[in-house]
Amino acid sequence: MILLIILVLAGGILFGYFLLPPTFVALAVTSSHWILYLMLFLIGADMAFTGDIWGRLKKMPKLVFCLPVFSIAGSILGGALIGLILNLGFWQGAAIGGGMGWYSISGAILTESLGAQYGAIAFLTNIIRELLTFLLIPLLFELDIGIAAITIGGATTMDTTLPIISRYGGSNVTMISILHGVVCSAAVPILLPLLASFVVL
């Protein structure tokens, strides 16, 4: 599956760059949202068919609901450390890592607050995080990492990376993944301006 994902991604890059006209690419981008909505609908239906969603949620360890906190803290601290290593700055790195995979909004917020250079880095960093989630989720579940595996997806675990998490983690992990993604997504617009403000200070 990992090899298939890599091949499909590489094929899309090559076709988009060399063969497909811009009008087709624009249509594909628009259509991808509807395909994502359909996948989310089917995932929701699958969760309902398995039955007793709330009962299963209640039986889960309470520590599960701390996963978004660990994910947010790890993203920010990891970004800050990399910022120091690459001479980007501690708070700049923290802000970039705080995008948690939501590349569109993190790029826009940091472009406005820190400038185009940091906005571009945030965009690329977080889109790479999303791509790595697609590649690593099958491997992490194969290694029996468990629900901690979803934290690599950050904010994307409620939408774009949810289908692959659902496939490899099952319906129980799907519910946790949605909760994790919602909390992370809600945190991004709050945390990024806050972290960027420390750079100005």
N, C-alpha and C positions, 0 to 999 in steps of 0.2 A: 504494500500500500504506500509506504514511504517513497519507494522508487517511482511508483505511478504518479504520485503527487508532484515529484520533482520533474518528471518527464512532461506532464501536462502543463506545469507552470513554465518550463523552458520552451515548450512548443508554443504557448500563448505569446511569450515574449518575441520569439522569432517570427511568428506569423504576423503579429501586430506591427513589428518593425519593418519587415520586408515585403509582405504580401497584401495585408488588409488595408483598404482605403480608409481615410479618417472618418468618413460618414458611417462606415460599418462599425468602427471602434466606438464612436459616440452612441450608436444604437445599442451596442453590446453593454456599454456602461449603464445606460438607462434600463435595459432589460434585466441586468443583474440584480437590481433592487427587487424586481417582481419575483425573480427566481429565489432570492433569499427569503422573501415573504412566504412563498409556497413551502420552502423547506421548514421554516419556523412553524407554519400551520401544521404540517405533517408530524413534526416533532411533538407539538402539543397534542395532536390526536393520539400519537403513540403513548404519551404519558397518561392520557385519559383511559386508554384501553387496558393499561396495566393495573388500574384501579387503586383506590385508597391513597391518593396523593398526599393528603394532609396527614394521614396515619403514618405513612413512611417518613414524612418530614419530622414528626414528633419523636420517632424512634431514633433519629440520627443523633450522634453525640453533639452536645452544645458547642463544642470546639469548632465544629464545621462552620458555624456562623461567624467565627472570627477570621475565616480565610480571607475575606476582602481586606481586613485590617492588615494582615500579614503581607498580602499582595501589594497594597498601597505603600506600606513602610519599606518593603524590599525594593520596590521600583524606585522610590525616591532616594533611598540610601545607596542603592547600586548606581544610580545615575550620578549622585554626588561624588562617589569614589572614582568613577570613570572620568568625571569632569576634572577632578584633581590630577589624575594620571595623564590625561590628554591636554592639560593646561587650558581647559575651557573655563574653569572656575567651579568652585564647590556648588554655589547656588544655581549657576547656569546648568550644571549637570543634573542637579536635583530637579529643576524645572523640566528639563528634557525627559528625564526618566519618569516624572510625574504624569506624562501624557498617557502612560499605561496602554499603549497600543492604539489609542484614538488619534490617528495621525492628522486628520483634517482639522479638528478643533485645536489640537496642541500646536500645530504649525501656525494657525491663524493667531492664536493668543500670544505666542511668543514672538511672532513677527511684529505684532503691535506693541508689545511691551519691551522687547529686547533687541529688535531689529531683524532684518531679513535673513542674516546669516544664521542666527539661532533658530528662527522659524523653519528654515530649510533643513537644518540638522535635526530638529524635532520631528519634522515630517518624515524624513528618511529613516531615522532611528525607530520610530513607532510603526512605520509600514513594514520594516524589516522584522520587528517583533511579531507582527501579525503573521507574516510569512513563516517565520520560524515556529510559531505555534502550530500551523498546519503540518509542518514537517515533523515536529517532535512529539506531538500528542500521541500518535500511534506507538512510537517507541517507548514513551514514558509509561503508558498503560501496559504495554507488553512487559516492561520491567517491574510491573506491579508497584508503581509509586503510589497509586491510589488517588484520592481526591486532591491531594496537594498538586497533582500535575496540572490542574486547571489554572493555577495561579500564573503560569507563564503567559496566559492569554490576556490578562488584565481586563480592560473594559470590553474587549471583543468577545468575551465568553457568553454574552447575552445575544449576540447576533451572528457575525460572520464566521466565527470559529465554533459556534454551538453545534452545527451539524456533525462535525468530525469528533467533537467531545462526546456527543450523544451516541455516536456509532461505537466508539471504543469504551466509553465509560458506563453506558446503560442509562435507564430512565432515572435512577436515583441520583446519579451524578449530573444528569441534565438539569434537575431542579436546583441543585447547588450551584451549577454553572450560571444559570440565569440570575439567581440572587447575587452571586459574586460579580457578574457583569453589570448589573443595575447599580450596585453600591459603588463600584469603581468608576462607572460612567458619571454618576452624580457627583463624585468627588473631583473629577478632573477640572471642570470649569471653576471650582472654588479654590483648589490647591494651586493651580498654575499661576494665576495672578498674584497669589500670596507669596509663592516661592520666588517669582520674578521680582517682586517688590523688594526683597532682601538684596538683590543685585544692585538695584538703584541706591539703596542705603549704603 
